C-alpha cells in the first residue's frame, strides 16, 4: 500500500508498506548535482556528497559514522548528474534513527574544512585510476563527446574543478541547493505509514531553503567516430544514439526494442556475437531515459583482432531490427520485463528507489498494473514505429584499444 | 514470516534442501556443486569455469539456443558462478514458472558438451580472460593468492590462463565432469514461494537416475607462508597491495570472531583502516577480509593508492593489523550490529536466502536458522577474539604489490 503526502515546505513523501519483510529502506533525492556545478568547480558536488557525511549537528565525523553503525544502518550519500541522493537500508525498527541522522545531514551538515583536502585526494586518485579501467573509461569518454554540455561531464568530476573547490563553495552549494521544494523522501518496508509521516513531519517539517534549477538539455552533437589509443588486452567498443524520453509516446516500445537487442542472454546481440560466434564475453544494449532526453547505448569488449568484426555485427544488428521482430521474441521480452517487475516488488530497497524515481520523473508513482498494461500494449508495429522515429544510426561510436576501426560514414552521418 | 527448513536425500545421494515461504512473491532455486579451481589438476586449470559455461550450451534434448530461449520465456533471472571451491547454477523465478525452471536447470546439469559448441565457447572464455587482464586489481589478487598458497590447491586460478584453457580438450572436460558431478557432491536447494512436496517429487523424477560415484577433495590445512612479491605492469596509473596470512576455515568456530575482527579492522565504513587511510585521503580504498575456505582459510587486507603513496598506505595498514586487539567494547558491539543487519537484510529475499542455505550445507552439512546465526554473532566476546588470535595470530603476513613499470 502506497501513501503519499507533501509537507507544507514542499517536501514530497512516499511511504510503501510491505508486510512480509523485516527491513526498510529510504531514498531522499534533492535536485542538484554535477550538471549544476559551476564551470570552475566541476566535481565540487562530489566533494559535497562525501563531506556531508563527515559530521552534522552535534556529531563530528566519527560520531556520525558510529551513530549509523551502532544501529547497523547501511547508508550511502551520493550524487548523480542532476540529483543528490541519501539512501539506506536497515532493520525496520531503526528507521526513526536513520531519518534523524539524514535530517541532520540535510539541514545542519558541519562541512568541516579540514576534511576537504582528504576528500580531494581520494577523488583525484579515482580519476587517475580510470585509466586502469578501460571499459569504464570508454563510457566516460563516449558521454563526454555524445552529450551536450554540461550533461557530458564525467561522473568522476574533473581534476581541475576538484582542486579548485574550497569550503566557501561547499557553503554556497548548501545554501543554493539544499531546499525541500522539489525534494522527495521515499520509504518502503515493514513500516506504518501513519507513524512514518509523523516522524518525517517532525524531522523535516522545519527544513527550508531554495531549490536549484537543472539546466536545459541542449542538442546532441553531430555524430562522429572517435578512437583512443590504449595498450589494453581487449578493445572497448561503445556507441550511443538518441531515443525517446521517459513518459513520451513510444517509451515502452523503445525500451522493448532495446531489450530485444541486448538486455540479456536471449537478446540478439548476445546470441549473434557471443553464442553463435564466440566474439566476446560481454555485449549489451541499454535504454536510458529521463524527462529531458533518452539514449540507446551499446557495448562490446573483444580482443583487437576480432574488434572490426564485432563492431560491424553490433551495428548490423541494430540496423537489422526494424521490420524483423517476431511475435515470439517480443512475447519473450515482455515476459521478462514483467517477471522482473514482480521480483522487484519484494525488495524494500528497490521499491523505495523506484517510487522515488517515478515521483522524480512523473510527480506520481506508477502502479504495477499501469506498467504491466503498457508493456502488454507494445506490438511489433509499435516497435517498428519507434525505430522509424529513432533509428539507431546515425550514432556516436567510440573505440578504445590498440588500433582504430573502420566505420562506414553512413553509420555516423544522417542520410538525406 | 519464518520459513520452514526441509531436507531430504535421494537414493543417489543428491541433497535436497528447501525453505518454502508463501509470503514471498517469487522463488529461487539452484544447484550447488562442491567443485571448483582447487579440484583441478594443473593441466585442467580453468576447466570448472569453462564447464560452467558449457552447461548453458546444450543437453541431449535441448540446443544452446533452446536453453537461452526457454530461460527467456520463463522470465527467469538465471546465472551461474564458479569459485575456487564451488560451482553454482541458480535462478530467481516467479512461482508459476518454478517447476518448469526446475526441469530446465536439472536438464542443464547433464550437459551434452557438443564439440562445436565447445570450440565456440572456448573463444568466449579466452575473451573473459582478456577482459580480466585489463583489471589490475583482479590481476594482483589472482597472482598474490597463487604465490601465497603455492602448491596448495586453494591458490588455483578460477579462470585459468590463455594457455591452459586453450589446451583443454572436450574429453578432458568430460572426464572432469565424470569425476566431480556426482549427485552425492551436489545440493539442490530452493527458497521462497514454491511447494516443497512438488519440488521433492520433481527432483526424484528429474535427478533420481543420475549415477552416483565417490568424489574426493583432500582437505589439507595450509600452513602459511612468509613471502613478498612485486608485480609490475605498463601504463598503470594506480598502485595496489594485498597482505595475506592464514585464517579460519569455513568449519572453524573462530570464524565468527575473525569476521567481527575483520569488520572492525577493515570494513568500508567506520573501521580502523577506513579512519586511518581512506578518511585521511591516503588510500582511495582499504579493506580487510576473513576468507574462510573448505578446511583452510586466509585473512587478507587490501589497499589501493596513487603509486607515490602506496608505501605509506602499506605501513599504516601494517600498524593497524599488528594491533588487532586495539578496540573498545563499543567498537565490538558496533561491528555486531553491522553484521547482524547484513545477515537479516541479505536473508530476506529468496535469492539471498538460497545462497546461504546452499553454501552452508556445502561447507558444513547443516542449516542454521537465522535467529541462531544472529545469536552466535551477538555472543562473541573480547575473550573469543583473543582466543581466535591465539590459534590464528595474524602475524606472519605475505605482502604483494602491483606497481607501474
Interface residues (C-beta under 8 A of the other chain):
Chain A: X19 X20 X21 X22 X23 X61 X62 X65 X66 X68 X69 X70 X71 X72 X73 X74 X89 X90 X91 X94 X115 X117 X118 X119 X120 X121 X122 X124 X125 X126 X128 X129 X130 X131 X132 X133 X134 X135 X230 X231 X232 X233 X234 X264 X265 X266 X270 X271 X274 X275 X276 X277 X278 X279 X280 X281 X282 X301 X302 X303 X331 X332 X333 X335 X336 X338 X339 X340 X342 X343 X345 X346 X347
Chain B: X1 X23 X24 X25 X26 X56 X64 X65 X68 X69 X71 X72 X73 X74 X75 X76 X77 X78 X92 X93 X94 X97 X119 X120 X121 X122 X123 X124 X125 X126 X127 X128 X130 X131 X133 X134 X135 X136 X234 X235 X236 X237 X238 X269 X270 X275 X278 X279 X280 X281 X282 X283 X284 X304 X305 X306 X330 X333 X334 X337 X338 X339 X340 X341 X342 X344 X345 X348 X349 X350
